[in-house]
Every structure is written in C-alpha cells, then in structure tokens.
Amino acid sequence: MMTTRIDRRMAKLKAEGRPALVTYFMGGDPDYDTALAIMKALPGAGSDVIELGMPFSDPMADGPAIQAAGLRALKGGQTLAKTLKLASEFRAGDDETPIVLMGYYNPIYIYGVDRFLADAKASGIDGLIVVDLPPEMDEELCIPALKAGVNFIRLATPTTDDKRLPKVLENTSGFVYYVSMTGITGSALADTAKVSAAVRRIKGHTALPVCVGFGVKTAEQARVIGASADGVVVGTAIVNAIANVLGPKGEKTADPAEAVATLVSGLAQGVRSARLAAAE
C-alpha cells in the first residue's frame, strides 16, 4: 500500500517531536454549509488530522452529544453521499490535511462497498474508522479499503488484552485509536497513568502511531495525554461547542465555525506544549 496523507502527517509530526491533534465533528451538523465552514476552519486552528463523522440513526458507541449531532445532521438532510461531497469540497482548497471518515458500517453497506471506496478515494478520504466491524470481518471492508489505498484504523480499548491485540492490529494502518475508557464517547477523562501504560503496551505490538481519545476536553488534558501518545483525539468537546451556539429551534446564536476554531486553537496549544516520551 502506498503512503497516505495520514502516514506523511504522522511522520512529519514525529520528526517535529510532538503529537497530533485529531479533531472529530459530525458531517452535516447543524447543516451542510455550516459543517463545511467548520471543516475549513479546523486546519488553521491547529488540527492535524480531521475525523469526519458519518451520521447514522443508531450510533451504539456514541454518547448523547454526538448522537444529538447525528440527529441534527440527518434532520438537515445529510446523507453519506453528502458527507463525501463535504470532504471533496474541503479537499479542493486543502490537499494536505488527512481526512478520516468515522462511523458505522450500515450506511456503507447500503451505499455499496466498491462504490463507496471508489467515491471515498475520489473525495480525498485517507482513512476509515468503522466502529462496529471486528477484525473477524476484515474481508467485508478492511481488506478492500487497504487495496484501494485507504487506511483502516482500528480501535483498541482497556479490555483489549495481549491475546486479542495482535488480531486487532493485524490489518490496521495509519494509526491505532486507543479508546481510553470503557463506555461511550464524552465520558470523563481516564486515569492518565493508565493511559500511558496502555500506550506503551500497544507500542510493544506495533510500530504504528497510537492516538488516544474519549474524554479529552481541555488544553491541559490534551497536553497530559500528548506527553505519552502520538496523537490526541477530541470529539465531544467540539460537538458541544457547536451545540452551545444553537438555540432551541436550531437557530445559530453565534458562528459555530468560530466557536470550534477558538476551542481547537486552545487544544492545539496544549498539544504543542506536550513532548513525546524520550523512549519514543
């Protein structure tokens, strides 16, 4: 498989001696044009990798904030095709920032795997995180994605033991996403000492970068997690920044893109003040 934007960005940041800031938002939240403005604002605010959420009606791993974002997007008419269009429009002005599509398999299955991968590649998508496809189903999407030149990023969790981990990592590429706690997105931050130990354990099995997510909300938390991880993933805090400038009927009380950029700028400062462990 050829190197992707993700591979190049992670290698560049490693050479600079700092972790990546990976930012998640929901495609189409609260509407298409606003979501595009948010996406365009992310790199300038300090985002190194963008995770673009694919709205789905039954998001089993997501907490209330991201569920609500998905429902807002779906209510606004967002579809998987429109989410790919969003990436394509962003890509027209930015050919460097990696884009990872994150979501569930059902919309991809309905769209058609071969058609989806062709359209995703044409839209400038670099990686996929599909949370409900275990390694036992790699032939379904993971292997075809790798053949299409799209990274397939796998989740590891505190319950992924050393016996299971090699199977999880088998066809993983781009980076490993370590979910720092059991439960849903938006929960409290995990014990940082345990996170550091988990990152070291995963690195004992793979040369891939390890990015840590679930629970990071502030610049200080990003700095602490970034001290041991190759990347810090922030999602719920960004989704909440959007929700906080929407009125009861969905009307905008302030500019969502500006609200997100302000938050991400602070998080980026936290990440940039972190230094990877000397043993990296």
C-alpha positions as CSV (number, residue, x, y, z in Angstrom):
1,M,0.0,0.0,0.0
2,M,1.3,3.5,-0.9
3,T,1.8,6.1,1.8
4,T,-1.2,8.2,2.6
5,R,-1.6,11.7,3.9
6,I,-2.1,10.1,7.3
7,D,1.3,8.3,7.1
8,R,3.0,11.5,5.9
9,R,1.5,13.7,8.5
10,M,2.3,11.4,11.4
11,A,5.9,11.0,10.2
12,K,6.2,14.8,9.9
13,L,4.9,15.3,13.5
14,K,7.1,12.6,14.8
15,A,10.1,14.3,13.3
16,E,9.0,17.6,15.0
17,G,8.7,15.7,18.3
18,R,5.1,16.4,19.0
19,P,1.8,14.6,19.0
20,A,-1.0,15.1,16.5
21,L,-4.3,16.9,17.3
22,V,-7.0,14.8,15.8
23,T,-10.4,16.6,15.7
24,Y,-13.8,15.0,15.2
25,F,-17.0,16.7,14.1
26,M,-20.2,15.4,12.6
27,G,-20.7,15.8,8.8
28,G,-23.7,18.0,8.2
29,D,-24.1,19.3,11.7
30,P,-26.1,21.5,12.1
31,D,-26.4,21.9,8.3
32,Y,-24.2,21.3,5.2
33,D,-22.9,24.8,4.7
34,T,-22.0,25.3,8.4
35,A,-20.3,21.9,8.5
36,L,-18.2,22.8,5.5
37,A,-17.2,26.1,7.2
38,I,-16.3,24.2,10.4
39,M,-14.2,21.8,8.4
40,K,-12.4,24.5,6.6
41,A,-11.6,26.3,9.9
42,L,-10.0,23.3,11.5
43,P,-6.5,23.2,10.0
44,G,-5.9,26.9,10.5
45,A,-7.0,26.5,14.2
46,G,-4.3,23.7,14.6
47,S,-6.0,20.4,13.7
48,D,-3.5,17.9,12.2
49,V,-6.0,15.2,11.2
50,I,-9.8,15.6,10.7
51,E,-12.2,12.9,11.7
52,L,-15.4,13.4,9.7
53,G,-18.4,11.7,11.3
54,M,-20.9,9.9,9.1
55,P,-24.4,10.5,10.6
56,F,-26.2,7.3,11.5
57,S,-29.6,6.8,13.2
58,D,-28.4,4.1,15.7
59,P,-24.9,5.1,16.9
60,M,-24.3,2.5,19.6
61,A,-20.8,3.7,20.7
62,D,-21.6,7.4,20.9
63,G,-22.7,9.5,23.9
64,P,-25.6,11.9,24.0
65,A,-23.7,14.9,22.4
66,I,-22.6,13.0,19.3
67,Q,-25.9,11.2,19.0
68,A,-27.7,14.6,19.0
69,A,-25.2,15.9,16.4
70,G,-26.0,12.9,14.1
71,L,-29.7,13.5,14.5
72,R,-29.3,17.2,13.7
73,A,-27.4,16.3,10.6
74,L,-29.9,13.7,9.5
75,K,-32.8,16.1,10.1
76,G,-30.9,18.6,7.9
77,G,-30.8,16.1,5.1
78,Q,-27.3,14.9,5.4
79,T,-26.5,11.6,3.7
80,L,-23.4,9.5,3.1
81,A,-23.1,11.0,-0.4
82,K,-23.3,14.5,1.0
83,T,-20.6,13.7,3.6
84,L,-18.3,12.5,0.8
85,K,-19.2,15.8,-1.1
86,L,-18.3,17.7,2.1
87,A,-14.8,16.1,2.0
88,S,-14.5,16.7,-1.7
89,E,-15.3,20.5,-1.3
90,F,-12.8,20.8,1.6
91,R,-10.2,18.9,-0.4
92,A,-10.5,21.4,-3.3
93,G,-8.8,24.0,-1.0
94,D,-6.6,21.7,1.1
95,D,-4.7,18.8,-0.3
96,E,-2.6,18.2,2.8
97,T,-4.8,17.7,5.9
98,P,-5.7,14.0,6.3
99,I,-9.4,13.1,6.5
100,V,-10.7,10.0,8.3
101,L,-14.3,9.0,7.9
102,M,-15.7,7.7,11.2
103,G,-18.9,5.9,11.8
104,Y,-20.8,2.7,11.4
105,Y,-21.0,0.0,8.7
106,N,-24.7,0.1,7.8
107,P,-24.6,3.3,5.7
108,I,-21.5,2.0,3.8
109,Y,-23.2,-1.4,3.3
110,I,-26.3,0.2,1.9
111,Y,-24.2,2.5,-0.3
112,G,-22.2,-0.5,-1.7
113,V,-18.6,-1.2,-0.6
114,D,-17.0,-1.0,-4.0
115,R,-18.9,2.2,-4.9
116,F,-18.2,3.7,-1.5
117,L,-14.4,3.1,-1.7
118,A,-14.2,4.5,-5.2
119,D,-16.2,7.6,-4.2
120,A,-14.3,8.0,-0.9
121,K,-11.0,7.8,-2.7
122,A,-12.1,10.3,-5.3
123,S,-13.3,12.7,-2.5
124,G,-9.9,12.7,-0.9
125,I,-10.6,10.4,2.1
126,D,-7.5,8.9,3.6
127,G,-8.7,6.6,6.3
128,L,-11.8,4.8,7.8
129,I,-12.8,4.1,11.4
130,V,-15.8,1.8,11.3
131,V,-16.5,1.0,15.0
132,D,-18.8,-2.0,14.6
133,L,-16.7,-4.1,12.2
134,P,-14.5,-6.5,14.2
135,P,-11.3,-8.0,12.7
136,E,-13.1,-11.2,12.0
137,M,-15.0,-9.3,9.3
138,D,-11.9,-7.8,7.6
139,E,-12.9,-9.2,4.2
140,E,-16.1,-7.1,4.4
141,L,-14.5,-3.7,4.2
142,C,-11.0,-3.5,5.7
143,I,-9.1,-5.6,3.1
144,P,-10.9,-3.9,0.1
145,A,-10.1,-0.5,1.7
146,L,-6.4,-1.3,2.0
147,K,-6.4,-2.4,-1.6
148,A,-8.0,0.9,-2.6
149,G,-5.2,2.8,-0.8
150,V,-7.4,3.9,2.2
151,N,-6.1,3.3,5.7
152,F,-8.2,1.2,8.0
153,I,-7.8,2.4,11.6
154,R,-8.8,0.1,14.4
155,L,-9.9,0.8,17.9
156,A,-8.1,-0.7,20.9
157,T,-9.7,-0.4,24.4
158,P,-8.7,-1.1,28.0
159,T,-10.3,-4.5,27.6
160,T,-8.2,-5.4,24.5
161,D,-5.7,-7.8,26.2
162,D,-2.4,-9.0,24.9
163,K,-4.0,-12.1,23.4
164,R,-6.6,-10.1,21.4
165,L,-4.3,-7.2,20.5
166,P,-2.4,-8.9,17.6
167,K,-5.7,-9.8,15.9
168,V,-6.9,-6.2,16.3
169,L,-3.7,-4.8,14.8
170,E,-3.4,-7.4,12.0
171,N,-4.7,-5.2,9.2
172,T,-4.6,-1.8,10.9
173,S,-2.9,1.0,9.2
174,G,-2.5,4.8,9.6
175,F,-2.6,4.8,13.3
176,V,-4.2,2.9,16.2
177,Y,-7.0,4.7,18.0
178,Y,-6.8,3.8,21.7
179,V,-10.2,4.4,23.4
180,S,-9.0,5.4,26.9
181,M,-12.0,4.0,28.7
182,T,-14.9,1.6,28.5
183,G,-18.2,3.1,27.7
184,I,-19.5,5.8,25.4
185,T,-17.9,9.0,23.9
186,G,-18.0,12.1,26.1
187,S,-17.3,10.3,29.4
188,A,-14.9,11.5,32.0
189,L,-11.1,11.5,31.2
190,A,-9.4,8.3,32.1
191,D,-6.5,7.9,34.5
192,T,-3.5,9.4,32.7
193,A,-1.0,6.9,34.3
194,K,-3.1,4.0,33.0
195,V,-3.3,5.6,29.6
196,S,0.5,6.0,29.4
197,A,0.9,2.3,30.4
198,A,-1.7,1.2,27.8
199,V,0.1,3.3,25.0
200,R,3.4,1.6,25.9
201,R,1.8,-1.8,25.9
202,I,0.2,-1.2,22.4
203,K,3.6,0.1,21.1
204,G,5.1,-3.2,22.2
205,H,3.0,-4.8,19.4
206,T,3.1,-2.3,16.6
207,A,5.2,0.4,15.0
208,L,2.1,2.4,14.2
209,P,1.4,5.7,15.9
210,V,-1.1,5.4,18.9
211,C,-3.7,8.2,19.2
212,V,-5.7,8.5,22.4
213,G,-9.3,9.6,22.5
214,F,-12.6,9.7,24.6
215,G,-12.7,12.3,27.3
216,V,-10.2,15.0,26.3
217,K,-11.9,18.4,26.6
218,T,-9.3,20.9,27.7
219,A,-5.9,22.1,26.6
220,E,-4.3,20.8,29.8
221,Q,-5.8,17.4,29.3
222,A,-4.5,17.4,25.7
223,R,-1.1,18.3,27.0
224,V,-1.1,15.5,29.6
225,I,-2.3,12.8,27.2
226,G,0.0,14.1,24.5
227,A,3.0,13.5,26.7
228,S,2.8,9.8,26.1
229,A,0.6,9.4,23.0
230,D,1.4,10.1,19.3
231,G,-1.9,11.9,19.0
232,V,-4.8,13.3,21.0
233,V,-8.3,12.8,19.7
234,V,-11.0,15.4,20.6
235,G,-14.6,14.9,19.5
236,T,-17.4,15.5,22.1
237,A,-15.9,18.9,23.2
238,I,-16.0,20.1,19.6
239,V,-19.5,18.8,19.0
240,N,-20.6,20.5,22.2
241,A,-19.0,23.8,21.0
242,I,-21.3,23.6,18.0
243,A,-24.4,22.7,20.1
244,N,-23.7,25.6,22.5
245,V,-24.3,28.2,19.8
246,L,-27.6,26.7,18.6
247,G,-30.9,27.9,20.0
248,P,-33.9,25.6,20.9
249,K,-35.1,25.6,17.3
250,G,-31.6,25.1,15.9
251,E,-31.1,28.8,15.1
252,K,-27.5,30.0,15.4
253,T,-26.8,32.4,18.3
254,A,-23.1,32.7,17.2
255,D,-20.9,31.4,14.5
256,P,-20.3,27.6,15.0
257,A,-17.1,27.7,12.9
258,E,-15.7,30.5,15.1
259,A,-16.7,28.6,18.3
260,V,-14.9,25.5,17.1
261,A,-11.8,27.3,15.9
262,T,-11.5,29.0,19.3
263,L,-11.7,25.7,21.2
264,V,-9.4,23.9,18.7
265,S,-6.8,26.7,18.9
266,G,-6.6,26.2,22.7
267,L,-6.4,22.4,22.4
268,A,-3.6,22.8,19.7
269,Q,-1.6,24.9,22.2
270,G,-1.9,22.2,24.7
271,V,-0.8,19.5,22.3
272,R,2.1,21.6,21.0
273,S,3.3,22.1,24.6
274,A,3.4,18.3,25.1
275,R,6.5,16.3,24.3
276,L,6.6,12.7,23.4
277,A,8.4,10.4,25.9
278,A,12.1,10.1,25.3
279,A,11.6,6.4,24.8
280,E,9.5,7.1,21.7
